[in-house]
Amino acid sequence: MRKYILFIAPLLVLLVIGPAGYMFLEDTCFLDGLYLTIITISTVGYGDIAPITSGGRLFTVLLIFSGVGYVMYMFSQITEAMVEGGLQRFVERRKMHKKMTRLHDHYIVCGFGRIGQEICSILRENNRPFVVIENEDEVIREIDDLGYIELQGDASDDDILLAAGIKNARGLVAVVSTDADNLYITLTARGINPGLFILTRSSGTPGVAKKLERAGATKVISPYSIGARRMAQLIVRPTVVDFLDLAMQARELGLCMEELLITEHASFVDKTLMQSGLRSKYDIIVVAIKRPDIPMIFNPGPDTEIHLDDILIVLGDNQQISALEKTL
């Protein structure tokens, strides 16, 4: 938008200076001066009105050299923008901006490298709204092609995070290339939104994770450490890993492991698992229950009560879990 404003501004200046010059030199009214200016810089020149004085003619010569050249340049740039799709990209980004202003309880993904791409893919797969912040022009074009809502700029900048709706966001994921950049992003985000969930990538260098936590990160993840643990688990417990992969990723097969937040709309608040009918009605297994005030309850028994704001870790059919989610 700034580019187009700077592009049109000189034309507006010419349309002000031109009539003013003719009013001073030729003693015309403003309308006649504007008419003279437009027919001069547009090279139309009907000949019905012409400068009389020497000063007026000299001013017209200067206006021709400056105005006509600029108008020709302006039309060439407009043509180039239309041919290259610049106008279309501008309209699409305006639509993206409108979508961004309507976002609420979304996630902000800072960085669109290999890790950021995977995170965005999973978020879209699970219908989680998100915004991507990226600084590189080429990467921004890739994000546009994927149809993600994106914002170009430095993710550690207050204005960029505010434009991404950080005050209304549910969480932020900092996965840029360096620990220092992730640290600055975490500090800035925590300062703007003290209650925000912040997930930060660490390179695994000793001491970095603690620094990121002190900066305000809720969770710090090292992809190298997780990758090494997963490879080791595949050697030690291959069947367990295969089962977890199936439960987490096999939605197309009908199996799903999901977490469900119990709200006041749930019909089984303050009832036991047996009374809730989760197994008999939905054929869903409750693997664990997470509560704010106590540690995780694994393999809860049938007499375990379900309370408001509990998070149930469930395993079952994808369609049945989706049907249960609609009742919460």
GISUL-V156731 format. One record per residue. N is the residue number from 1. RES is the residue in one letter. PSI is psi in radians with two decimals (none if undefined). Layout:
n;res;psi
N;RES;PSI
N;RES;PSI
This chain:
n;res;psi
1;M;-0.71
2;R;-0.65
3;K;-0.77
4;Y;-0.59
5;I;-0.80
6;L;-0.47
7;F;-0.69
8;I;-0.39
9;A;-0.79
10;P;-0.60
11;L;-0.73
12;L;-0.65
13;V;-0.73
14;L;-0.65
15;L;-0.16
16;V;-0.80
17;I;-0.69
18;G;-1.02
19;P;-0.64
20;A;-0.70
21;G;-0.76
22;Y;-0.59
23;M;-0.64
24;F;-0.74
25;L;-0.63
26;E;-0.04
27;D;0.72
28;T;2.96
29;C;2.99
30;F;-0.69
31;L;-0.75
32;D;-0.67
33;G;-0.70
34;L;-0.71
35;Y;-0.78
36;L;-0.73
37;T;-0.80
38;I;-0.76
39;I;-0.38
40;T;-0.92
41;I;-0.29
42;S;-0.03
43;T;0.39
44;V;-1.05
45;G;1.23
46;Y;-0.49
47;G;0.00
48;D;-0.50
49;I;2.28
50;A;2.59
51;P;2.46
52;I;-0.79
53;T;2.81
54;S;-0.70
55;G;-0.69
56;G;-0.69
57;R;-0.70
58;L;-0.69
59;F;-0.66
60;T;-0.70
61;V;-0.81
62;L;-0.67
63;L;-0.63
64;I;-0.85
65;F;-0.70
66;S;-0.84
67;G;-0.80
68;V;-0.73
69;G;-0.73
70;Y;-0.72
71;V;-0.72
72;M;-0.72
73;Y;-0.69
74;M;-0.78
75;F;-0.62
76;S;-0.68
77;Q;-0.67
78;I;-0.75
79;T;-0.76
80;E;-0.72
81;A;-0.70
82;M;-0.68
83;V;-0.77
84;E;-0.03
85;G;0.24
86;G;-0.69
87;L;-0.68
88;Q;-0.74
89;R;-0.64
90;F;-0.77
91;V;-0.72
92;E;-0.67
93;R;-0.55
94;R;-0.68
95;K;-0.71
96;M;-0.71
97;H;-0.70
98;K;-0.70
99;K;-0.68
100;M;-0.66
101;T;-0.37
102;R;-0.08
103;L;2.53
104;H;2.46
105;D;0.73
106;H;3.13
107;Y;2.55
108;I;2.05
109;V;1.99
110;C;1.88
111;G;2.32
112;F;0.86
113;G;-2.71
114;R;-0.71
115;I;-0.77
116;G;-0.66
117;Q;-0.75
118;E;-0.73
119;I;-0.80
120;C;-0.66
121;S;-0.75
122;I;-0.67
123;L;-0.74
124;R;-0.65
125;E;-0.58
126;N;0.25
127;N;0.70
128;R;2.17
129;P;2.47
130;F;2.80
131;V;2.41
132;V;2.26
133;I;2.15
134;E;2.62
135;N;-0.42
136;E;2.35
137;D;-0.78
138;E;-0.70
139;V;-0.63
140;I;-0.69
141;R;-0.65
142;E;-0.73
143;I;-0.71
144;D;-0.75
145;D;-0.54
146;L;-0.24
147;G;0.26
148;Y;2.70
149;I;2.12
150;E;2.80
151;L;2.16
152;Q;2.27
153;G;-3.09
154;D;2.12
155;A;-0.25
156;S;0.01
157;D;2.30
158;D;-0.78
159;D;-0.66
160;I;-0.78
161;L;-0.66
162;L;-0.68
163;A;-0.52
164;A;-0.02
165;G;0.69
166;I;-0.50
167;K;-0.42
168;N;0.09
169;A;2.70
170;R;-0.58
171;G;2.89
172;L;2.41
173;V;2.02
174;A;1.83
175;V;0.76
176;V;3.11
177;S;-0.51
178;T;2.69
179;D;-0.63
180;A;-0.76
181;D;-0.75
182;N;-0.62
183;L;-0.79
184;Y;-0.72
185;I;-0.77
186;T;-0.79
187;L;-0.80
188;T;-0.80
189;A;-0.73
190;R;-0.61
191;G;-0.62
192;I;-0.74
193;N;1.62
194;P;-0.43
195;G;0.17
196;L;2.47
197;F;2.13
198;I;2.07
199;L;2.16
200;T;2.45
201;R;2.43
202;S;2.56
203;S;-0.21
204;G;-0.01
205;T;2.36
206;P;2.31
207;G;-0.31
208;V;-0.73
209;A;-0.73
210;K;-0.69
211;K;-0.72
212;L;-0.67
213;E;-0.71
214;R;-0.51
215;A;-0.28
216;G;0.09
217;A;2.33
218;T;-0.77
219;K;2.45
220;V;2.17
221;I;2.31
222;S;1.92
223;P;-0.58
224;Y;-0.74
225;S;-0.75
226;I;-0.72
227;G;-0.73
228;A;-0.74
229;R;-0.71
230;R;-0.75
231;M;-0.70
232;A;-0.69
233;Q;-0.57
234;L;-0.51
235;I;-0.77
236;V;-0.78
237;R;1.18
238;P;-0.63
239;T;-0.69
240;V;-0.75
241;V;-0.72
242;D;-0.71
243;F;-0.78
244;L;-0.69
245;D;-0.73
246;L;-0.73
247;A;-0.60
248;M;-0.45
249;Q;-0.14
250;A;0.85
251;R;-0.60
252;E;-0.34
253;L;-0.08
254;G;-0.30
255;L;2.46
256;C;2.39
257;M;2.20
258;E;2.80
259;E;2.37
260;L;2.22
261;L;2.23
262;I;2.09
263;T;3.13
264;E;-0.23
265;H;-0.27
266;A;2.40
267;S;-0.19
268;F;0.41
269;V;2.35
270;D;0.34
271;K;2.80
272;T;2.91
273;L;-0.64
274;M;-0.70
275;Q;-0.39
276;S;-0.50
277;G;0.26
278;L;-0.66
279;R;-0.78
280;S;-0.66
281;K;-0.72
282;Y;-0.13
283;D;0.83
284;I;2.39
285;I;2.21
286;V;1.92
287;V;-0.69
288;A;2.83
289;I;2.24
290;K;2.24
291;R;2.65
292;P;-0.55
293;D;-0.20
294;I;2.82
295;P;2.98
296;M;2.34
297;I;1.88
298;F;2.51
299;N;1.04
300;P;2.52
301;G;3.00
302;P;-0.37
303;D;0.02
304;T;2.23
305;E;2.61
306;I;2.15
307;H;2.90
308;L;2.43
309;D;0.14
310;D;2.63
311;I;2.04
312;L;2.23
313;I;1.95
314;V;2.74
315;L;2.25
316;G;-2.88
317;D;2.43
318;N;-0.77
319;Q;-0.66
320;Q;-0.70
321;I;-0.70
322;S;-0.68
323;A;-0.66
324;L;-0.68
325;E;-0.58
326;K;-0.37
327;T;-0.17
328;L;none
